[in-house]
């Protein structure tokens, strides 16, 4: 009897410290400077709930393929992406904006020769005359098109920087958290690439973690861990110190920028945009 109890206790102990493996897609390219930000958030969330994990990287795949793999519960367990109504209906979602809504503030990655052109933009009407690059399967594309902006698409992330550089489009709008590190990581191969941030395009657009609908434990773990990090301030501390996002602070540096706001007609009604714990507001939108 004693041996049976000992075996049972050992099994319980082993189960309690078992390491969970989470499969995540690899980076978009060698210059994908924001990839480890989201990996770090996964690690932060699980650290908050004292649950060990092992992250296993799958090969890189374009966004549409990654979401299909999630829906089919195959090659990956977790993916981060901007949300829309269709994605939230088809997938399991952790409804916490991973950059506190800052993905919806888009600055413009341009060739430095186009700086005079962008310096003349004072309104949404003038922006409509400029051709922008966006990902073929990104919700941003639909948001911009719905606002009457001129957009050409490409399925390959790296190609859009090349299109800007050879004047196939005038700018690649990127999240304010993304653009600066992306340009910096390409300095050797595209020395005349720069970020234009005097004008910012804005729409409500949270980046969420997505998974298969039946991965309820993973959803609960991430939501619980991230909310604990938000409550104790470590989420904000992470944003303020991570190389990808620390340049955004102090937020007062954005107060004098021209911010052009457009509607996001594809935003789910359940999006918690009124929850100030989860969202950051910049500039004249305060």
C-alpha positions as CSV (number, residue, x, y, z in Angstrom):
1,X,0.0,0.0,0.0
2,X,2.8,2.4,0.9
3,X,4.5,1.7,-2.5
4,X,1.2,2.5,-4.3
5,X,0.9,5.8,-2.5
6,X,4.5,6.7,-3.2
7,X,4.0,6.0,-6.9
8,X,0.9,8.1,-7.0
9,X,2.6,11.0,-5.3
10,X,5.5,10.8,-7.8
11,X,3.0,10.8,-10.7
12,X,1.2,13.9,-9.3
13,X,4.6,15.6,-8.7
14,X,5.7,14.9,-12.3
15,X,2.4,16.1,-13.7
16,X,2.6,19.3,-11.8
17,X,6.0,20.3,-13.2
18,X,5.5,18.9,-16.7
19,X,6.7,21.3,-19.4
20,X,4.2,22.3,-22.0
21,X,5.4,22.5,-25.6
22,X,4.0,25.4,-27.7
23,X,4.6,25.4,-31.4
24,X,5.1,28.8,-32.9
25,X,5.9,29.9,-36.5
26,X,9.4,31.1,-37.2
27,X,10.3,34.7,-38.1
28,X,9.3,36.2,-41.3
29,X,12.8,36.9,-42.4
30,X,16.3,37.4,-40.9
31,X,15.3,41.0,-40.5
32,X,12.0,40.3,-38.6
33,X,13.0,42.4,-35.6
34,X,9.7,42.2,-33.8
35,X,9.4,38.4,-33.6
36,X,11.1,37.9,-30.2
37,X,8.8,40.6,-28.6
38,X,5.8,38.2,-28.9
39,X,7.9,35.2,-27.8
40,X,8.9,37.2,-24.7
41,X,5.2,37.9,-24.0
42,X,4.4,34.2,-24.1
43,X,7.2,33.6,-21.7
44,X,6.1,36.5,-19.4
45,X,2.5,35.2,-19.3
46,X,3.6,31.6,-18.3
47,X,6.1,32.9,-15.8
48,X,3.3,34.8,-14.1
49,X,1.3,31.6,-13.6
50,X,4.4,29.6,-12.7
51,X,3.9,27.1,-15.5
52,X,7.0,25.9,-17.4
53,X,6.9,25.9,-21.2
54,X,9.1,24.9,-24.1
55,X,8.7,26.9,-27.4
56,X,9.2,24.9,-30.6
57,X,9.6,26.9,-33.8
58,X,7.9,25.7,-37.0
59,X,9.0,26.9,-40.4
60,X,8.0,30.3,-41.5
61,X,4.7,30.5,-43.3
62,X,2.6,33.4,-44.7
63,X,-0.2,34.7,-42.5
64,X,-3.0,33.0,-44.4
65,X,-1.3,29.6,-44.2
66,X,-0.5,30.1,-40.5
67,X,-4.1,30.8,-39.7
68,X,-5.2,27.8,-41.7
69,X,-2.8,25.6,-39.8
70,X,-4.2,27.0,-36.5
71,X,-7.7,26.3,-37.6
72,X,-6.8,22.7,-38.6
73,X,-4.8,22.3,-35.4
74,X,-1.7,21.1,-37.3
75,X,1.8,22.6,-37.5
76,X,1.5,25.4,-35.0
77,X,-0.4,26.1,-31.7
78,X,-0.1,29.8,-31.5
79,X,0.1,32.8,-33.8
80,X,-0.1,36.6,-33.3
81,X,-2.0,38.7,-35.8
82,X,-4.3,41.7,-36.1
83,X,-7.9,40.8,-35.5
84,X,-11.1,41.0,-37.5
85,X,-14.5,39.5,-37.2
86,X,-13.8,36.4,-39.3
87,X,-10.6,35.5,-37.4
88,X,-12.4,35.7,-34.1
89,X,-15.3,33.5,-35.3
90,X,-13.0,30.8,-36.7
91,X,-10.2,30.7,-34.1
92,X,-9.6,30.7,-30.4
93,X,-8.5,34.2,-29.3
94,X,-6.8,35.7,-26.3
95,X,-8.5,39.2,-26.2
96,X,-5.6,41.2,-24.8
97,X,-4.0,43.7,-27.2
98,X,-0.3,42.7,-27.2
99,X,1.0,46.2,-27.9
100,X,-1.9,47.9,-26.2
101,X,-3.4,49.0,-29.5
102,X,-0.3,50.7,-30.8
103,X,-0.3,48.4,-33.9
104,X,-3.1,50.6,-35.1
105,X,-0.8,53.7,-35.2
106,X,0.9,53.4,-38.6
107,X,4.0,55.3,-39.5
108,X,5.4,55.2,-43.0
109,X,8.5,53.3,-44.1
110,X,9.7,55.2,-47.2
111,X,12.7,55.8,-49.4
112,X,14.4,59.0,-48.2
113,X,13.8,60.6,-51.6
114,X,10.0,60.6,-50.8
115,X,10.3,62.7,-47.6
116,X,9.3,65.9,-49.4
117,X,6.1,64.2,-50.7
118,X,5.1,63.0,-47.3
119,X,5.9,66.3,-45.7
120,X,3.1,67.8,-47.7
121,X,0.4,65.5,-46.3
122,X,-1.9,67.4,-44.0
123,X,-5.2,65.4,-44.4
124,X,-6.6,62.1,-45.3
125,X,-7.6,63.5,-48.7
126,X,-3.9,64.1,-49.6
127,X,-2.9,60.6,-48.3
128,X,-5.4,59.1,-50.7
129,X,-3.3,60.2,-53.7
130,X,-0.3,58.1,-52.5
131,X,0.1,54.4,-53.3
132,X,0.8,52.2,-50.2
133,X,2.1,48.6,-49.9
134,X,0.4,46.1,-47.7
135,X,0.2,42.4,-47.1
136,X,-2.2,40.5,-49.3
137,X,-4.0,38.7,-46.5
138,X,-3.7,41.4,-43.8
139,X,-6.8,43.0,-42.3
140,X,-5.0,46.3,-42.6
141,X,-5.4,46.1,-46.4
142,X,-9.2,45.9,-46.1
143,X,-9.3,48.7,-43.5
144,X,-7.2,51.0,-45.8
145,X,-9.2,50.2,-48.9
146,X,-12.5,50.8,-47.0
147,X,-11.2,54.3,-46.2
148,X,-10.5,55.0,-49.9
149,X,-6.7,54.7,-49.7
150,X,-4.7,53.4,-52.7
151,X,-3.1,50.0,-51.8
152,X,-1.1,47.4,-53.7
153,X,-0.6,44.0,-52.1
154,X,2.2,41.4,-51.9
155,X,2.1,38.1,-50.2
156,X,5.7,38.2,-49.1
157,X,6.6,40.5,-46.2
158,X,10.2,41.2,-47.3
159,X,9.1,42.2,-50.8
160,X,7.2,45.2,-49.6
161,X,10.4,46.8,-48.3
162,X,11.9,46.2,-51.7
163,X,8.8,47.7,-53.5
164,X,9.3,50.9,-51.4
165,X,12.9,51.0,-52.2
166,X,12.5,50.7,-56.0
167,X,9.4,53.1,-56.1
168,X,6.8,50.4,-56.8
169,X,4.8,52.0,-54.0
170,X,5.5,55.2,-52.1
171,X,5.3,53.8,-48.5
172,X,4.8,50.7,-46.4
173,X,2.7,51.7,-43.4
174,X,3.9,49.8,-40.4
175,X,2.9,49.7,-36.7
176,X,4.6,52.4,-34.7
177,X,6.1,49.6,-32.7
178,X,7.5,47.8,-35.8
179,X,8.9,50.4,-38.3
180,X,12.0,51.7,-36.5
181,X,13.6,48.4,-35.7
182,X,12.6,47.1,-39.2
183,X,14.4,50.0,-40.9
184,X,17.4,49.7,-38.6
185,X,17.8,46.0,-39.3
186,X,18.0,46.7,-43.0
187,X,20.5,49.6,-42.9
188,X,23.2,47.5,-44.6
189,X,21.1,46.4,-47.5
190,X,18.8,49.5,-47.8
191,X,20.7,52.5,-46.5
192,X,18.2,55.0,-47.8
193,X,15.2,53.4,-46.1
194,X,13.7,55.6,-43.4
195,X,10.7,56.0,-41.1
196,X,8.5,59.1,-41.7
197,X,6.5,59.7,-38.5
198,X,5.4,63.3,-38.7
199,X,2.1,62.0,-40.0
200,X,0.5,58.9,-38.4
201,X,-2.4,56.9,-39.8
202,X,-4.6,55.5,-37.0
203,X,-7.4,53.0,-36.7
204,X,-8.4,50.7,-33.8
205,X,-6.5,47.4,-34.5
206,X,-5.4,45.1,-31.7
207,X,-2.8,42.4,-32.2
208,X,-4.0,39.2,-30.4
209,X,-2.7,35.7,-29.8
210,X,-4.7,33.2,-31.8
211,X,-5.0,29.4,-31.4
212,X,-7.3,26.6,-32.2
213,X,-10.8,27.0,-30.7
214,X,-10.4,23.8,-28.6
215,X,-7.1,24.9,-27.1
216,X,-9.0,26.4,-24.1
217,X,-6.3,25.7,-21.6
218,X,-3.7,27.6,-23.7
219,X,-6.2,30.5,-24.0
220,X,-6.9,30.6,-20.3
221,X,-3.2,30.4,-19.4
222,X,-2.2,33.2,-21.7
223,X,-5.1,35.4,-20.7
224,X,-4.5,34.8,-17.0
225,X,-0.8,35.4,-17.2
226,X,-1.0,38.5,-19.3
227,X,-3.7,40.0,-17.1
228,X,-1.5,39.4,-14.0
229,X,1.4,41.2,-15.9
230,X,-0.9,44.1,-16.7
231,X,-2.1,44.3,-13.1
232,X,1.3,44.3,-11.5
233,X,2.9,46.6,-14.0
234,X,5.3,44.1,-15.5
235,X,3.6,44.2,-18.9
236,X,4.2,48.0,-19.2
237,X,7.7,47.5,-17.9
238,X,8.3,44.9,-20.6
239,X,7.1,47.3,-23.3
240,X,9.2,50.1,-21.9
241,X,12.4,48.1,-21.9
242,X,12.1,45.8,-24.9
243,X,14.3,46.9,-27.9
244,X,11.3,46.8,-30.2
245,X,9.0,49.1,-28.2
246,X,11.2,51.1,-25.8
247,X,11.5,53.9,-28.3
248,X,7.8,54.7,-28.0
249,X,8.3,56.1,-24.5
250,X,7.7,58.6,-23.1
251,X,4.4,58.8,-24.9
252,X,4.4,62.6,-24.8
253,X,6.9,62.6,-27.7
254,X,3.9,61.8,-30.0
255,X,1.7,64.8,-28.8
256,X,2.6,67.1,-31.7
257,X,2.3,64.6,-34.6
258,X,-0.5,64.8,-37.2
259,X,-2.7,61.8,-36.6
260,X,-5.2,60.9,-39.3
261,X,-7.9,58.5,-38.0
262,X,-9.9,56.2,-40.1
263,X,-12.7,53.8,-39.2
264,X,-12.1,50.0,-38.9
265,X,-15.4,48.5,-40.1
266,X,-14.1,45.0,-39.5
267,X,-13.4,45.4,-35.8
268,X,-15.5,42.9,-33.7
269,X,-18.0,44.7,-31.5
270,X,-16.6,42.9,-28.5
271,X,-13.2,44.6,-28.8
272,X,-12.6,46.2,-25.3
273,X,-11.5,49.6,-26.6
274,X,-12.9,51.4,-23.6
275,X,-10.7,49.4,-21.2
276,X,-7.9,51.9,-20.4
277,X,-5.8,49.1,-18.8
278,X,-5.5,47.4,-22.3
279,X,-5.1,50.4,-24.6
280,X,-2.7,53.3,-25.2
281,X,-3.8,56.5,-26.9
282,X,-1.4,58.8,-28.6
283,X,-1.2,62.4,-29.6
284,X,-4.3,64.4,-30.4
285,X,-6.5,61.3,-29.9
286,X,-6.0,61.5,-26.1
